[in-house]
Structure formats: structure tokens, C-alpha cells
Amino acid sequence: MVLVTGGLGYIGSHTVVSLQEIGLKTLIVDNLSNSTKNVLNGIEKACGTLPKFFEMDLVNRNQVKSLFKNNKIDAIIHFAAYKSVSESVNYPVKYYDNNINSLLNLLKEVENVEKTFPFIFSSSCTVYGDSDKQPLSENSEIKKAFSPYGNTKQICEEIIIDFCKVNSNIKPVFLRYFNPIGAHHSNEIGELPLGKPQNLVPFITQTAAGLHDELIVFGNDYNTHDGTNIRDYIHVVDLSNAHVSALNFAEKKMKNKYEIFNVGTGHGFSVLDVIKTFEKISGEKLNFSFGKRRNGDVTCAYANCDKSKKELGWKCVHSLDDALQSAWNWEKKIRKID
């Protein structure tokens, strides 16, 4: 049984589908802070299997104890964390409390179990900070985090590394994500943030669907080809499949105490590039304007994925056009747009 924490969230739900498509049983725990139980139905429709689910908060120590006591867990994929860079700047204590304590509670239980768990940790390219050298490889310098969110990912990686120096109960694989976008090809699950979107693509699709009067582009004075931020936008299905590859790697090939892999496309696109591509694939004209830079945003980040391709046997198969088309298909479905 694979424990998937935060498994009703955007990336988590797609990963559950990828796991179940190859016949693995999953156990989802989620506190529903940024998702709903309706996602369970979408997962079942997307892959034909309804996963086991418990509504619980990993910050609650007693609930985590009960989880391990009453379930046979063979592997862990840990997504459960708050993830908005801009929100973390405004609410740092909320982010440190949730993101760090949820991990600590998991490790306290893992420490007491007499078996070894593959442990896939949902990390982020934000651990690299604002780097002048692109693309980013796993050996790139870890600079001071630009946001509390990024700092929690740095701290959590350090906690896991220290843990596995003295404890063999986990085989940790850190997946440093770049920018996931898009939706499952079944159109049964996709990105559906509660409240105002914090990420670019759902803001684009919601604006095109008429939920917002205009799209605000945060900053047009960055040192890039058009003045807007550059990111590596990866289709969420490619990202979810990377977790399957990482799980297989941890179980069968892993030799070191831990491993780190970048998960991206290897290509950087600016905010304006994404807007223009969306307008091309959708036929919709977006109303947008430029605003001030957003606290916590770095200028540029895109991945060198050579290690992932070589050691995980994984690579992206979807293009930016594919990802944006799937995101728009999903938005039209949930908004009932023909």
C-alpha cells in the first residue's frame, strides 16, 4: 500500500491515478485545506479504481499514530504541504508550522516501524533560490530561499538527510519540481484551486472563462527577453509519472542514502510566452495588464533533467501546447463552456 499524503491535491491526485493505473494500491490522507472529496470521484473515473481515503491532518500527532497503527504501509509519497510562494510571504508561521511539523510527525512514526519505506518527497526548484546560472542541475548551489515556502522545502530536505544518516527506515528520493500545469487526459481531474489562484495557468484559464476581468502579470522589468519571469512548465501527467519512476528507483536501484532529481522539461518560457501560446491554442484573447513584482518570485528557473533521464529512465512527453490545451479543456468542463 502506497501512502499518498495530500493525495486529493492537484499533483497528488494525478500521481494516485498514475500509481493505480499500474496496479498499485493507494491510501490517501488529506486535510482538504486546498481540495475537496469530489476529487475522489474524478480519480475513480480517470483510472477505474477508488482509492482508500482518510480525512486527517498530519500536524495532529495522534492522528498520524493511528494511521500507522491501523494500516499496512509499504511506501510513502509526501505531498501534503502549503505551496503558495506569495501566501507564504504573508503568513510565514502558517507555512513553517504545517510544512515542517507534518514531515516530523511522519518521520516519528517511520522511526518506530521495523521496515524500510521508499520515501518520495515533494520538493521544489525554489530550493535553488534566485540563481544566475541556468539551467539548474541537482548540483546547482542552494542559495538563500526567496520565500518562507522555499525555506520550508530546504529545511525539510535537510531534516530528511539528517534522519537517514542515523536511520535506515527510509530510502528518500527528493523530486524538485518545476512548474506543473495542465490536466489529466480523461478530463476528470485537473487544477482547481480553492479561492483566488496563486499560479499563472489557472489564472489564465479562469480569466478566459470570464471569472476575472483581467490577468495581472507580476512584473515586466525582469532581466529576460520580454521582461517577465521565466519558468519551466511541466505537464502534470509527466510529473505524476516521475513519481512512479522514483518509487521504482527507490525499491530496486537505489544505492546511496538519498537521491535528488529535477523534474522539469529543460525549457524555460516567460509569462508572456505562456499567454501567447494559450491564446494560440484556445483562440481566446486574454485581457491582461502589468503589475508590480510579487514578493518571493525569482527571475528565471528551468531544469537540467539529464540525471532524471539517465537514472530514473523518465522524460517529459508533453509540450507546452499539450499542457495548456488540457488545462483549457478542464476549465471549460468545470465551467460548462462549450
C-alpha positions as a printed Julia matrix, in Angstrom:
338×3 Matrix{Float64}:
   0.0    0.0     0.0
   1.4    3.41   -1.02
   0.58   6.21    1.42
  -0.02   9.42   -0.54
  -0.22  12.44    1.75
  -2.08  15.37    0.22
  -3.36  12.92   -2.36
  -6.5   14.89   -3.21
  -4.45  17.92   -4.2
  -3.51  18.83   -7.74
  -0.26  16.87   -8.13
  -1.24  14.24   -5.58
  -4.45  13.24   -7.34
  -2.71  12.84  -10.69
   0.0   10.73   -9.06
  -2.61   8.49   -7.43
  -4.07   7.87  -10.89
  -0.62   7.01  -12.29
   0.03   4.61   -9.39
  -3.33   2.89   -9.69
  -3.01   2.59  -13.47
  -0.08   0.21  -12.91
  -1.98  -1.78  -10.28
  -0.62  -0.3    -7.04
  -2.98   0.2    -4.1
  -3.04   3.66   -2.61
  -4.07   5.2     0.69
  -4.76   8.93    0.54
  -4.67  11.2     3.56
  -5.65  14.84    3.1
  -6.98  17.59    5.37
  -8.96  19.15    2.48
  -7.38  22.57    3.05
  -6.94  23.03   -0.7
  -9.08  20.26   -2.17
 -12.46  18.54   -1.83
 -13.73  14.97   -1.52
 -15.18  15.31   -5.02
 -11.67  14.68   -6.34
 -12.07  11.04   -5.25
 -14.8   10.59   -7.85
 -12.58  12.13  -10.51
  -9.73   9.77   -9.63
 -12.06   6.76   -9.87
 -13.4    7.89  -13.25
  -9.89   8.59  -14.56
  -8.44   5.16  -13.74
 -11.35   2.91  -12.74
 -10.33   2.41   -9.1
 -11.49   4.24   -5.99
  -8.58   4.77   -3.59
  -8.8    4.37    0.15
  -9.13   7.77    1.84
  -8.85   9.23    5.33
  -9.54  12.86    6.1
  -6.85  13.84    8.58
  -4.26  16.48    9.39
  -0.65  15.33    9.59
   0.09  18.09   12.08
  -2.1   16.15   14.52
   0.32  13.7    16.14
  -2.35  11.32   17.43
  -3.97  11.01   14.02
  -0.63  10.11   12.45
  -0.02   7.48   15.15
  -3.41   5.93   14.42
  -2.7    5.98   10.67
   0.41   3.85   11.03
  -1.07   1.59   13.69
  -4.12   0.64   11.63
  -2.72   0.42    8.1
  -0.05  -1.61    6.32
   2.12   0.97    4.59
   4.86  -0.09    2.18
   5.88   3.25    0.64
   5.25   6.95    1.21
   4.84   9.81   -1.22
   4.7   13.02    0.79
   2.91  15.9    -0.93
   0.99  17.4     1.99
   2.2   21.0     2.3
   1.08  24.54    1.72
   2.59  25.65   -1.58
   1.97  29.31   -2.45
   5.14  31.42   -2.61
   3.25  34.71   -2.26
   0.98  33.48    0.55
   3.97  32.18    2.49
   5.49  35.67    2.49
   2.36  36.99    4.21
   1.8   34.02    6.53
   5.22  32.54    7.34
   4.25  30.89   10.67
   1.38  29.05    8.96
   3.83  27.61    6.43
   6.55  26.63    8.9
   4.01  25.0    11.22
   2.27  22.92    8.57
   5.09  22.01    6.2
   7.69  21.1     8.81
   5.56  19.55   11.56
   3.68  17.29    9.12
   7.02  15.85    7.98
   8.3   15.45   11.54
   5.18  13.55   12.58
   5.59  11.16    9.65
   9.25  10.54   10.47
   8.48   9.91   14.14
   6.21   7.06   13.1
   8.53   5.72   10.41
  11.27   5.57   13.03
   9.2    3.15   15.09
   8.39   0.71   12.28
  10.72  -2.23   11.66
  10.8   -2.0     7.89
  12.21   0.23    5.17
  10.0    2.65    3.26
  10.67   4.19   -0.12
  10.02   7.84    0.74
   9.36  10.19   -2.18
   9.48  13.8    -1.04
   7.7   16.55   -2.93
  10.38  19.22   -3.11
  10.72  22.25   -5.38
  13.06  24.18   -7.61
  12.57  27.05   -5.14
  15.35  25.45   -3.06
  17.83  26.87   -5.6
  16.78  30.44   -4.81
  17.45  33.14   -7.41
  20.26  31.61   -9.44
  22.18  33.39  -12.19
  23.2   30.09  -13.75
  20.62  28.3   -15.88
  19.58  25.58  -16.43
  19.55  24.33  -12.85
  21.07  20.93  -12.13
  20.91  18.88   -8.95
  24.42  20.19   -8.18
  23.45  23.85   -8.5
  24.13  25.99   -5.46
  21.39  26.08   -2.84
  21.01  29.81   -2.25
  19.1   31.59    0.48
  15.41  30.97   -0.05
  13.38  33.81   -1.55
  10.27  32.9     0.44
   9.18  31.03    3.58
   7.71  28.37    1.27
  11.08  27.82   -0.38
  12.75  27.79    3.0
  10.41  25.07    4.29
  11.43  22.89    1.35
  15.12  23.49    2.09
  14.59  22.71    5.78
  12.55  19.58    5.06
  15.24  18.22    2.74
  17.83  18.84    5.47
  15.65  17.09    8.08
  15.27  14.01    5.89
  19.0   13.9     5.1
  19.86  14.1     8.81
  17.26  11.43    9.58
  18.6    8.92    7.08
  22.19   9.4     8.31
  21.24   7.57   11.51
  18.14   5.66   10.45
  17.74   3.14    7.64
  13.93   3.07    7.76
  13.53   5.23    4.68
  15.04   5.39    1.21
  14.44   9.06    0.36
  14.12  10.43   -3.15
  13.73  14.2    -3.45
  11.85  15.32   -6.56
  12.49  19.0    -7.16
   9.53  20.09   -9.24
   9.49  22.99  -11.59
   6.06  24.4   -12.6
   3.3   21.8   -13.07
   0.37  22.75  -15.3
  -2.38  21.04  -17.26
  -4.9   18.3   -16.51
  -5.37  14.56  -16.95
  -6.26  13.45  -20.49
  -9.52  11.94  -19.17
 -10.63  15.47  -18.21
 -11.79  14.02  -14.87
  -9.16  15.73  -12.66
  -7.21  18.96  -13.03
  -6.11  22.06  -11.18
  -8.97  23.57   -9.2
  -7.61  25.92   -6.52
  -9.92  26.98   -3.71
 -10.24  30.76   -3.81
  -8.17  33.06   -6.0
  -5.48  31.21   -7.98
  -1.88  31.75   -6.92
  -0.43  30.13  -10.06
  -0.29  31.52  -13.58
  -2.14  28.93  -15.68
  -5.34  28.6   -13.62
  -5.46  32.4   -13.52
  -5.16  32.42  -17.32
  -7.89  29.82  -17.85
 -10.21  31.41  -15.29
  -9.74  34.81  -16.96
 -10.52  33.3   -20.35
 -13.61  31.67  -18.8
 -14.82  35.05  -17.54
 -14.17  34.59  -13.81
 -11.76  37.55  -13.73
 -11.87  40.83  -15.63
  -8.16  40.74  -16.34
  -4.99  38.81  -15.71
  -2.29  40.61  -13.73
   1.28  39.87  -14.84
   3.5   40.48  -11.83
   6.43  42.48  -13.16
   7.68  43.34  -16.64
  11.12  44.64  -15.66
  12.98  41.38  -15.08
  16.23  40.69  -16.94
  14.64  38.38  -19.51
  13.88  38.59  -23.24
  10.5   40.27  -22.63
  10.81  41.49  -19.03
   8.61  38.77  -17.47
   9.61  35.78  -15.32
  10.84  32.61  -16.97
   9.76  29.21  -15.66
   9.87  25.55  -16.69
   6.25  24.48  -17.21
   5.78  20.7   -16.98
   2.6   18.79  -17.77
   1.22  17.4   -14.51
   0.87  13.92  -16.03
   4.59  13.88  -16.86
   5.24  14.95  -13.28
   2.96  12.27  -11.82
   4.71   9.61  -13.91
   8.03  10.77  -12.47
   6.78   9.66   -9.05
   6.13   6.16  -10.38
   9.66   6.08  -11.77
  11.08   7.41   -8.48
   9.23   4.75   -6.49
  10.6    2.02   -8.74
  14.09   3.51   -8.44
  13.93   3.59   -4.64
  12.73  -0.01   -4.47
  15.12  -1.58   -6.98
  18.08   0.61   -7.93
  18.92   2.99   -5.1
  22.47   2.66   -3.71
  23.03   5.94   -1.84
  21.33   7.03    1.38
  19.25   9.52   -0.63
  18.91  10.84   -4.16
  17.82  14.14   -5.69
  16.22  14.6    -9.11
  15.0   17.63  -11.02
  11.61  17.17  -12.65
  11.01  19.61  -15.48
  11.09  19.91  -19.26
  14.51  21.51  -19.63
  12.98  24.54  -21.38
  12.15  27.97  -20.0
   9.14  30.03  -21.08
   8.28  33.55  -19.97
   4.88  34.59  -18.66
   4.2   36.37  -21.95
   5.28  33.27  -23.88
   2.67  31.26  -21.97
  -0.03  33.88  -22.56
   0.67  33.96  -26.3
   0.71  30.16  -26.51
  -2.58  29.93  -24.65
  -4.18  32.48  -27.0
  -2.95  30.44  -29.96
  -4.27  27.07  -28.79
  -7.57  28.38  -27.37
  -8.48  31.09  -29.85
  -9.25  33.35  -26.87
  -7.85  36.86  -26.47
  -6.72  37.5   -22.91
  -7.17  40.84  -21.2
  -4.03  41.37  -19.13
  -2.05  44.2   -17.57
   1.26  44.52  -15.78
   1.5   44.9   -12.02
   4.33  45.2    -9.55
   6.73  42.36   -8.91
   5.44  39.81   -6.42
   7.46  39.17   -3.28
   9.27  35.83   -3.37
   9.4   35.47   -7.17
  12.77  34.72   -8.77
  13.73  35.93  -12.24
  14.34  32.64  -14.0
  14.27  28.91  -13.24
  14.38  25.99  -15.65
  15.74  22.49  -15.29
  18.61  20.36  -16.42
  16.94  16.92  -16.36
  19.85  14.78  -17.57
  20.1   12.89  -14.27
  16.37  12.1   -14.23
  16.52  10.78  -17.78
  19.59   8.64  -17.11
  18.88   7.22  -13.65
  15.08   7.27  -13.41
  14.54   6.38  -17.06
  12.0    9.2   -17.16
  11.42  12.12  -19.51
   8.66  14.52  -20.48
   6.5   13.58  -23.42
   4.07  16.54  -23.41
   4.68  20.01  -24.86
   3.63  23.4   -23.53
   0.84  23.39  -26.13
  -0.36  19.99  -24.87
  -0.37  21.15  -21.26
  -2.2   24.41  -21.94
  -4.77  22.68  -24.15
  -5.52  20.16  -21.38
  -5.78  22.98  -18.82
  -8.26  24.83  -21.05
 -10.28  21.66  -21.71
 -10.53  21.13  -17.94
 -11.55  24.75  -17.29
 -14.25  24.59  -19.97
 -15.61  21.38  -18.48
 -15.89  22.62  -14.9
 -17.36  25.97  -16.06
 -19.7   24.23  -18.52
 -18.34  26.19  -21.5
 -18.99  24.71  -24.96
